[in-house]
Amino acid sequence: MTVTHGSKADLDGLARKVTSLGYKAAPIGPAGQRPATAPANHVHGPDSRLDQALTASGIATEAPDALEGMHGHDHGPQDGPWWKTSKAQLTIICGIALAVAFGLSQVLPQTQPWGFIVAMAVGLIPIARRALLGAANGSPFTIETLMTVAAVGAVIINAAEEAAVVVFLFLVGELLEGIATGRARASIRALATLMPKTALLERDGATQTVPAESLTVDAVVLVRPGDRVPADGIVLSGESAVDEAPVTGESVPKRKETGDNVFAGTVNQEGVLRVRVTASAADNTISRIIALVEEAQESKAPTERFIDRFSKYYTPGVMVVAALIAILPPLLAGAEWNTWIYRGLAVLLIGCPCALVISTPAAIAAALSAGARRGLLMKGGAVLENLGKVNYVALDKTGTLTEGKPKVTDIIGVARDGREVLRLAAALEAGSSHPLAVAILARAEADKVPVVAATDAGAVGGKGVVGTVDAVKLFLASPRAAAEKVKLDQGLLSQIAALNDEGKTVSVLLAGTEVAGLFAIRDEPREDAKTGIAALHDLGAETVMLTGDNERTAKAIASSLDIEARAELMPQDKQKIVGEMRAKGKFVAKVGDGINDAPALAAADIGIAMGSGTDVALETADAAVLHGRVKDIANMVVLSRLTMRNILQNITLSLGLKAVFLVTTVLGVTGLWPAILADTGATVLVTANAMRLLAWKGLRET
């Protein structure tokens, strides 16, 4: 629970109220840091416990040691082994008391039923206290209330042994559920352990070890082989293979060289890298993942909200039905009171909505965790649920379908061979940061062509660059500017036209008065763009590329990806097209990475930002593909559909078991023990089924 308050707020009164709800309250430090024991944000269920966040000026609340909140089926993160948790210790003590009571009943029969009543009380007193806290604070129909009434009623009708076993099984079910659901949160919290504690900071020509969290933007750090990268950054020098599997799920290490991005928490495998920090510890990749997933887990999905509303009426309804079953047969038909009270209590236990309440949030939490480990961030259960409905995907071109970085695609030697043409052009562009210059220099580095800067180098406004290499005057220019210097023959013009038709920008290199060669440069599609689009088509989604680029380039890229193209669009045009598709009944996802995509992202049913995009796009979007894989858009849709299928299975399982045991209990076939097993067993089965989503690895690579 986050409390923001003014200077006159009654913090003592607020703390007392929080304590009355079954929580602990503690002041926080001036920096607003979360205490190590405080759990993460979470809200769940109609009689839910709140695991709390903190504010810079306010109070922090923690889960109670013995109770862990008003609702035993809501589980915060836990440190240490499960058997050291308060819930486990309570269950173990109750189990020992039950075993002792059973042993005494065999040796000293006269101890019955008091031994079992004591064993029941060990477990029931905390449960009853939660029920009373719930009733005192406006939630009288809690799961704990049902359990308390059933256990006390069983004692009254001389079924103390069964009452003790029922309470013990209830605690075991809560414990197993807590262990299972804790895995979903632990998988996200484990990301924080990927961050190294220290970093090698380069300062004044020397290195010093500093805390990784103290690194600031633009600081330069050294990352040695075997070290984890301490912060998000850009490689300034060095070359190495970096294992990104802990963050991105990629099984093969990626080559990193000057200018490449590296993520915090990834492992440098080979050479030493000098990295310029681009994000503080609070804003790095891992911190963003954790923050977005925690935020998402606070947001309820439509299905979860429906079940919450349903259970508000369902729980008191169960109590009424159980009371009628216990009372009507003896009153109307003269049946035996003890028999029908016993059956009414069994129905009360069967009616516990534990499995139903946990069915959706357990699946949502597991799916959000599984997605986050693959760099798929969704801002809430509603987004996760709705992604499965997507049947129309509009994608930006630059930075989304393409890398956003021009690359040299063709080098055509005319008067000189291709390698020599590349050497001369790279000499002209040495030191330039123009995108075309960067592309040429990158190609020279990839082809291991030595680069010596040209002399008398300079730019000719709107035409190209000039310089001298080996006493030869060079001019790298557009075809039109080159044609002003020398005559381009028809064959050369035909080649240029063909390259232009492929969406490539052509530059001509003149050496003196002759044409040395041609360069073709294009922003190439991402490696997985074609398979990503194909995966969306396989899922039944139509696709379209929306771009502000020229028609010729757009069509060339689109044809290679098997996607429709709409080109030369302004931001408002993209927004309008999204609106038109929605008006036709399509459920539209818009994918983009730039400021110009923000209006369309907001207008779509689901806005998806590429993780490398602008902050505006990331803030506007409902979801983010953190690592820029086009195929991950299809992965989001698949994960959503798997999650909804899992939720349906869970609801069917929980209600189906209740229906079966309701009938058998009324008929007298089953009693209290099977009733609690039906409730606890269904809860554990539902949770275990939801946890299967944690093992999801995404679409298989083809």
Residue, then its C-alpha position, 0 to 999 in steps of 0.5 A: m500500500t502506498v500512502t502519500h500524505g501531507s505534513k499534518a497527517d496522523l501517521d500513528g492513527l494510520a499505523r493503528k488502522v493498518t495494524s487492525l487490518g492484520y499488517k505491520a507498519a514501520p516508518i521508512g527512511p528519508a530516501g524512500q528505500r524499501p526495507a529488505t523485509a518489505p514485500a513487493n506490491h500486490v493486490h488480490g481477491p475480494d478479501s485481499r491482503l496488500d503487500q506494500a510499496l513505499t513512498a518517500s514520505g509515508i509509512a511502509t507496511e509489512a506482512p505479519d509474522a504469524l498471519e501473513g495478512m488477512h487472506g491466507h491465499d495471498h503470498g508475498p515474496q519470502d526470503g530463505p527456505w520455505w520451511k523457515t516461513s511463519k506459515a510453514q512453522l504454523t503448519i508444522i506445529c499444527g501437524i505435530a499437535l495432531a500427531v500427538a493427539f492421535g497418539l494419545s487417543q490410542v494410548l489414553p482413549q479418555t483424552q478424546p476429544w480434547g487432544f484433537i480440540v487442542a490440535m485444532a485450536v493451534g491452527l484455527i486460532p490464527i485463522a479465526r483471528r483473520a476472520l474476525l479482522g476481516a469482519a471488523n473491517g467490512s469483509p465478513f464473508t472470507i474464506e477464513t470465516l467459512m473455515t472457522v464456522a465449519a471447524v467449530g461446528a464439527v466440534i459441536i457435533n462431536a467430530a473433533e478429530e475431523a475438525a483437527v484434520v480439516v484445519f491441518l489440511f487447510l494449512v497444508g494447502e495454503l503452504l503448498e499454494g504459497i510455495a508454488t505462487g512464490r515461484a512466479r514472483a521469485s523468478i522476477r526477483a531473481l533478476a535483481t541478483l544478476m546485477p554485480k555489486t561492484a564495477l571497475l570505474e575508469r577515472d583519470g586514466a586509472t580504474q577503481t572499484v566502486p558500487a555498481e549502483s553508484l554509476t552515473v550516466d556517461a561514466v566509463v567502466l571496464v568489463r573483464p572476461g567473466d564479469r557481468v556488465p554492471a550497467d546498460g551502456i555502449v561499447l567504446s572499445g574492445e570486442s567480445a562475445v556477451d552471453e545475454a541469456p539471463v536477460t533476453g533468453e538468447s541461447v547463443p552469445k552475441r558479438k559486441e564491438t564498438g558502438d554496440n549496446v550492452f545490457a546490465g546483468t549480461v556476462n562478458q565472455e572473452g575480451v575486455l570491453r570499455v563501456r560508456v554507461t547510458a542508464s543509472a541503476a534505477d533505469n537499467t534494463i533489469s530495473r525496468i523489467i522488475a518495475l514494469v512487471e511489479e506494476a503489471q501484477e498490480s493491475k487486474a485482468p477483466t476475468e480476475r475482476f469478474i471473479d472478484r465480483f462473483s465471489k463477493y456474492y458466491t461466498p455468502g451464497v454458499m453459507v446460505v445454501a450450507a445453512l439450508i442443507a443443515i436445517l431444512p431436512p430435519l425441520l421438514a422431513g424429520a431427518e437426523w440433525n447431526t447427519w445434516i449439520y455434518r453435511g451442511l458443514a462439508v458443503l461450507l468447506i466445499g464452497c470455499p472459493c480459494a481455487l476460484v479466486i487464485s485461478t486467474p491471478a496465479a496464471i497472470a503472475a506466472a505469464l507476466s514473469a515468463g514473458a519478462r524473462r524473454g523481454l516481453l513486458m506487459k503493463g497489467g493483466a488486462v493487456l495480457e488478456n487482450l493481446g490474444k484477441v489481436n487480429y490486425v498488426a500495424l508496424d512501423k518500418t524504421g527501428t521496428l521492422t528494420e534495424g534503424k541503422p543504414k548498412v552497405t548492401d552493395i559495392i560495385g567496382v567500376a574503374r577500381d575493384g570493390r575492396e579499393v573502392l571501400r578503402l577510398a570511401a572509408a578514408l573520406e568518411a573517417g571521423s564522420s558521424h553521418p549515418l551513411a559514413v557510419a555504414i561505410l566505416a562499419r563495412a570497412e571494419a567488417d571486411k578488415v579494410p585498413v582506413v587512413a584518413a583522407t587529407d583536405a577532407g570536407a563536405v560539399g553542402g547537399k552534394g557529398v564529401v571530398g578529400t585526397v588519398d594517395a594524391v588522388k582527389l576523391f568525391l563521394a556524392s549522390p548520382r545527380a551531384a556526380a553527373e555534374k562532374v563526369k558523364l555517367d554512361q547508360g549502363l551505370l545509370s541503369q544499375i543505379a535505377a535498379l538499386n533505387d528500385e530496391g529501396k537503396t540509396v546510391s552514392v557514386l565515388l569519383a577518383g579524379t575524373e573517373v567513376a571508381g565505383l558505386f555504393a548502395i546503402r539501405d536500412e535492412p530488415r531485422e534478421d527475424a523480421k520475415t519469420g516474425i511477420a510469418a508467425l503473425h500470419d500463422l496466428g491469423a493476424e493481418t499485417v501492414m507496414l506504416t511508414g513516413d519513408n518514400e513509396r519506393t523504399a517502403k514497397a521494396i522492404a515490404s515485398s521482401l517481408d510479405i507485408e502490405a505497405r502504406a508509405e509517406l505517412m505523417p503521425q496523424d495519418k498513422q493514427k487515422i489508419v489505426g482508427e479506420m481498422r478499429a472501426k471495421g471491427k479489427f482488434v488492432a495492435k500498433v508497433g512502433d519505436g519513435i515519437n511519431d508513433a505515439p499517437a497511433l500507439a495510444a489510438a490502438d487497442i494494444g500499443i506495443a513499443m520496441g524496447s530500443g525506442t524513445d521514452v515517449a513510445l515506451e510510456t504511451a504503449d501498453a506493452a514493450v518488446l524489450h529486445g527488438r525481436v519482431k517475432d516477439i510480437a507473435n510471442m506476446v499473442v501466443l502467451s496471451r492465448l496460452t494464459m487464457r486457456n490456462i485460466l479457463q482450465n483453472i476455472t473449470l477444474s475448481l468449479g467442476l470439483k466443487a460440483v462433484f463433491l457437492v452432489t456426493t456430500v448431499l448424498g452422504v457419500t463424502g464428508l468433511w475430509p474429502a470436502i477440504l481435500a476438494d478445496t485444498g486439492a483444487t487450489v493446489l492443482v489450479t496453482a500448479n497448472a498456472m505455474r506451468l506457464l513459467a516454463w514457457k520459452g516462446l515460439r520455437e526457432t525455425 
